[in-house]
């Protein structure tokens, strides 16, 4: 048994998307049990089996049952109930969004070979770093149960990250990894907290594509969020990181200098070098 459980999901890991997202929610085992009870009640009362954000927002002609048959009023009601359950039951949310073209344009070959082979791995490792800072802030020292969406395109990369970190005592301490039984790969349909992480990942991807990439000014960023994203963000405990092209370029310039001087890559436990990624702080609204 673990006192805390972390549920991860991703968005944009396939080759057709221009943005890679890693997202997760963490809460206590007790609160996740209550989350499952609340979520199950919503599913039963609204007559559907599981929630998948991409299918939920798809146009009716896509034919994703039962969502394609729902009225806008029912969609709004169901989403609001799910969002409220997330906000009540989760302890903290984390997400990182990376523009793939920017990563590919500025990444160092040695960095890819030795540290993060692609944009998704970099997003996940950055997320681990922010999780570490959260653990430090709240003096959480116990290992946590990590649960990932099984069957995703990022499975192999996630397992490689886990195998490496779980064998390093320092990394285990930083991120709260249990050496043997701390990771699970499960189905979203069965492990309902993964459906919450799916919602956060989708909203991050949508926000990055429609608001951040076009060059929205930081002071306008929240007001231009999708209404469904604002429901998840308003007065909630979240750390959300949106990499701009300039931030990616700055990151790799500083990374190269660090590597040239020290002969190693900086610990991702300190987040993006210099803390320059655009992060929204907990309680910003």
Secondary structure as GFF3:
##gff-version 3
##sequence-region A 1 285
A	DSSP	beta_strand	4	11	.	.	.	ID=ss1
A	DSSP	beta_strand	19	28	.	.	.	ID=ss2
A	DSSP	alpha_helix	29	46	.	.	.	ID=ss3
A	DSSP	alpha_helix	53	57	.	.	.	ID=ss4
A	DSSP	three_ten_helix	60	62	.	.	.	ID=ss5
A	DSSP	three_ten_helix	67	69	.	.	.	ID=ss6
A	DSSP	alpha_helix	72	89	.	.	.	ID=ss7
A	DSSP	beta_strand	92	99	.	.	.	ID=ss8
A	DSSP	alpha_helix	100	106	.	.	.	ID=ss9
A	DSSP	alpha_helix	109	114	.	.	.	ID=ss10
A	DSSP	alpha_helix	119	137	.	.	.	ID=ss11
A	DSSP	beta_strand	144	149	.	.	.	ID=ss12
A	DSSP	alpha_helix	155	166	.	.	.	ID=ss13
A	DSSP	alpha_helix	169	175	.	.	.	ID=ss14
A	DSSP	beta_strand	183	186	.	.	.	ID=ss15
A	DSSP	alpha_helix	193	207	.	.	.	ID=ss16
A	DSSP	pi_helix	208	212	.	.	.	ID=ss17
A	DSSP	three_ten_helix	218	220	.	.	.	ID=ss18
A	DSSP	alpha_helix	227	233	.	.	.	ID=ss19
A	DSSP	beta_strand	238	242	.	.	.	ID=ss20
A	DSSP	alpha_helix	245	262	.	.	.	ID=ss21
A	DSSP	three_ten_helix	268	270	.	.	.	ID=ss22
A	DSSP	three_ten_helix	273	275	.	.	.	ID=ss23
A	DSSP	beta_strand	278	280	.	.	.	ID=ss24
###
